[in-house]
Amino acid sequence: MAFLIFFLPACAFLISVLAGPPRMGYRSESCLRPNSINGTKCGRQWRYYYNETSKKCQCSWLRGCDMTGTFDTLYECVSNCSEGQGAPFCAASPPGRCNETTPYKPRGFPYYYNITTRTCVRYAFCGRRRKNDNFFFGLKQCQKQCGGFDEESAKGTERKELAE
């Protein structure tokens, strides 16, 4: 019996060593398919998941308790499933920032992601915004979209690879 206790883990270890590192294109199970177990006390959550068709991390409102195959932040999803994706908008300047020459009063106080300090910062907004700007109505939304990215990882590598 003691022999089996030693032998089985040793075999598993040997097989993993002989198999070598994961192949290029390998995705962990958490990247394969979002799975949620419905329950009466489970609410909808804004989650990120890897879309095998588009080969990118995406977000959606998902309902369930066990959110296997999903991630709390875009950074977690990109880091685990789609490393070259990045999030370039997180490195952009905040749109419509009020300054001394702006003749308008602030229209609101949204957040933007400061890529240098890697924090979400509130600012006075006087202008217009476009889709995919570094503009967030709430702190939590900013943290989920951009939290964790630094200047290098936000750029991504997909565009560089296409250019070469």
Summary of the structure (lengths in Angstrom):
residues: 164
radius of gyration: 21.3
end to end distance: 57.5
largest distance: 82.0
contacts: 417
relative contact order: 0.14
helix: 32%
strand: 18%
